[in-house]
Amino acid sequence: MSGRTMRSFIGSPSIQRAVKFALVGAIGIVVQLAVLEALTAFGCQYLWATGFAVEAAVLHNFMWHQRFTWSDRGGSRMSETGLRLLRFHLSNGAISILGSLLLMR
């Protein structure tokens, strides 16, 4: 792949969005583990701590995806953001929380 082709590939919006998506997800993992560690260190039962930690990561990821990953899609009213957050929770959030609780058990 030539230098020009590589710059074109890296500069493509779909590649940049994929990198942003992965970056937000990676930081979300750190958020989840940090919250889990903090809550269990303070004596929270591990399954409760897991649920709260996953929720913290889901909220983190939603906020950063909206502000960073998909920032080019424009702002939205509070009602649209609330609906988007609800859909995000019903899909990604529910699967993440249930999967984590089942695996931690």
C-alpha positions in Angstrom: 0.0 0.0 0.0 1.5 3.3 -1.0 1.8 6.3 1.4 -0.9 8.2 -0.4 -3.2 5.2 -0.3 -2.5 4.7 3.4 -3.2 8.3 4.2 -6.5 8.1 2.2 -7.4 4.9 4.1 -6.6 6.3 7.5 -8.4 9.6 6.7 -11.6 7.9 5.6 -14.6 8.8 7.8 -15.6 5.2 8.3 -12.1 4.2 9.6 -11.9 7.2 11.8 -15.4 6.4 13.3 -14.3 2.7 13.9 -11.1 4.0 15.7 -13.2 6.3 17.8 -15.7 3.5 18.6 -12.9 1.2 19.7 -11.3 3.9 21.8 -14.5 4.7 23.6 -15.1 1.0 24.2 -11.5 0.5 25.6 -11.9 3.4 28.0 -15.3 2.0 29.0 -13.6 -1.3 30.0 -11.2 0.7 32.2 -14.2 2.6 33.7 -16.0 -0.6 34.4 -13.0 -2.3 36.1 -12.2 0.9 38.2 -15.8 1.1 39.4 -15.9 -2.6 40.2 -12.6 -2.4 42.1 -13.7 0.7 44.0 -17.1 -0.7 45.0 -15.8 -4.1 46.1 -13.0 -2.3 48.1 -15.7 -0.4 49.9 -17.4 -3.6 50.8 -20.1 -3.7 48.1 -21.2 -7.3 47.3 -19.5 -8.3 44.0 -22.7 -8.9 42.0 -24.2 -5.5 43.0 -20.8 -3.9 42.3 -20.7 -5.6 38.9 -24.2 -4.3 38.0 -23.2 -0.7 39.0 -19.9 -1.0 37.3 -21.4 -2.1 34.0 -24.0 0.7 34.3 -21.3 3.2 34.8 -19.5 1.9 31.7 -22.7 1.9 29.6 -23.4 5.5 30.6 -19.8 6.5 29.9 -19.9 4.9 26.5 -23.2 6.4 25.5 -22.1 9.9 26.4 -18.8 9.6 24.6 -20.3 8.0 21.5 -22.8 10.8 21.3 -20.2 13.6 21.9 -17.2 12.0 20.1 -17.9 9.0 17.9 -21.0 10.4 16.2 -20.5 14.1 16.9 -20.9 14.8 13.1 -24.5 13.8 13.3 -25.5 17.1 15.0 -27.0 17.9 18.3 -30.3 16.8 19.4 -33.0 17.9 21.8 -33.2 16.4 25.3 -36.2 14.2 24.4 -34.3 12.7 21.4 -31.2 12.1 23.6 -33.4 10.4 26.3 -35.0 8.2 23.7 -31.6 7.3 22.2 -30.3 6.5 25.8 -33.3 4.3 26.4 -32.7 2.4 23.2 -29.0 2.1 24.0 -29.8 0.6 27.4 -32.4 -1.8 26.0 -29.9 -3.1 23.5 -26.3 -2.7 24.6 -26.9 -2.0 28.3 -29.3 -4.9 29.0 -27.0 -7.4 27.2 -23.9 -6.0 29.0 -25.5 -6.1 32.4 -27.1 -9.5 32.1 -24.0 -11.1 30.5 -21.7 -9.7 33.1 -23.9 -10.8 36.0 -24.2 -14.3 34.6 -20.5 -14.6 34.0 -19.6 -13.1 37.4 -21.8 -15.6 39.2 
